[in-house]
Amino acid sequence: MYICSYFTKVYKFRYMQSTQHDFLPILMQAGLAIGFVVMTIIGSSFLGPKRHSKNKDKNFECGIESVGNARIPFSVKYFLVAILFVLFDVEVIFLYPWAVNFKELGVDGMIKMVIFMLLLLVGFFYIIKKKALEWE
């Protein structure tokens, strides 16, 4: 019995070891992807049309012609809302793995998720209290 357990431990240990040769396919795929991107950029710069004109070289933003100085103060409300959206969106992403493993996590997982959701709710009420989502 003791000998069998020794050999299974040795077998598992050898099975879990990896060598540099195991990473060769990953390096080949990364090299192929990087090479494809570099060759596409170089190829498009050589093969693409080169028609420069006064009209084409103008600064252009969303169909509106640039007028005046670009260094004027502006409201950052849009960026604040965008950052809050990304923040809460990323936090909601954590709900998917929890939902998939709901049964395996048991009561402990449920308690941790309730704490997580309460922290999300506290943050949400905080930004509502600070009127971060209200437009003027």
C-alpha positions, 0 to 999 in steps of 0.5 A, spaced: 500 500 500 505 504 501 509 503 495 503 504 491 501 511 494 509 513 493 509 511 485 502 515 484 505 521 488 511 521 483 507 520 477 503 526 479 509 530 480 512 528 474 506 530 470 505 537 473 512 539 471 513 543 465 519 544 461 520 549 456 518 545 450 511 546 453 511 553 451 513 553 444 506 552 441 504 559 445 510 562 443 509 560 436 502 563 436 504 569 439 510 570 434 505 569 428 500 574 431 505 579 432 508 578 425 501 578 422 500 585 425 506 588 423 506 585 416 499 588 415 501 595 418 507 595 413 503 592 407 498 597 408 503 603 408 506 601 402 500 598 398 495 604 400 493 610 396 497 616 398 493 622 396 494 628 400 491 635 399 489 641 403 482 639 404 484 631 407 490 634 411 485 638 415 483 636 423 476 633 423 472 631 428 465 628 428 463 632 422 464 639 425 469 644 423 474 646 428 474 653 430 478 657 435 482 654 441 482 647 443 484 649 450 478 652 453 475 649 459 469 644 458 465 640 463 467 633 465 460 630 467 460 626 461 467 623 463 465 622 470 458 618 468 463 614 463 467 612 468 462 610 473 459 606 468 465 602 467 466 601 474 459 598 475 459 594 469 466 591 471 463 590 478 457 586 475 462 582 471 463 578 477 456 576 478 457 571 472 462 566 475 458 567 482 452 565 478 455 559 474 458 556 481 452 558 485 451 551 488 458 549 489 460 555 493 454 554 498 452 558 504 459 561 504 459 564 497 452 567 498 454 571 504 460 573 500 456 575 494 451 579 499 457 583 502 459 584 495 452 587 493 451 591 499 458 594 498 455 596 490 449 599 493 453 603 498 457 606 492 451 607 488 447 611 493 453 615 494 454 617 487 446 619 487 447 623 494 453 626 490 448 628 484 454 625 480 448 622 475 444 629 474 445 633 468 444 640 468 
